[in-house]
Amino acid sequence: MFDGKPFRVLPRITDDTEFFWTAGRDGVLRFLACDSCRYIVHPPAPICPRDHSRHLSPCEVSGRGTVHTFTVNHQQWYPDLDPPYVIAIVTIEEQDDVRLMTNLVHVAPDAVTFGMPVRVVFDRYLDVWLPMFEPDPTRGGPEPDPTIAPASPTGGGGEDQ
């Protein structure tokens, strides 16, 4: 555990993915985008699938999205990662085909709905800022409840958000 947080398998940071996994340090969500057509390429790839350009660079997005689909996990896979918690696929506002598998935090599992507006928050583990999402009340979602987090013994889990 890190500072009382539940165990998580962390991604391997490479030169190609560092911008994504460390963007939370700045409080933003970044994806790779084509410099010529601005198409977001995720997961990162060396060539834009739209115009075949090899000129891509990290770009900041709004951090807003919607719940595309979700499941509530009831199985305890790791110590201190207590169920239930929500695993979701979130569609990013800027581009409908960019989706992230993530956790929803600050929301009760039975309050999650398909199409629910969400916004990014980050949970820091060492040098990795994991993008997670909470309800976005500015766009019609419920008010986030900071006492509800993904499986934390204290109900926190997002102290560095």
Secondary structure, DSSP 4 states (H G I P E B T S, - for coil): --TTPPP-PPPPP-TTTHHHHHGGGGT-EEEEEETTT--EESS--SS-TTT--S-EEEEEE--EEEEEEEEEE-S--STT-PSPEEEEEEEETT-TT-EEEEEE-SS-GGG--TT-EEEEEEEEETTEEEEEEEE-GGGTPPPP-TT--SS-TTS---TT-
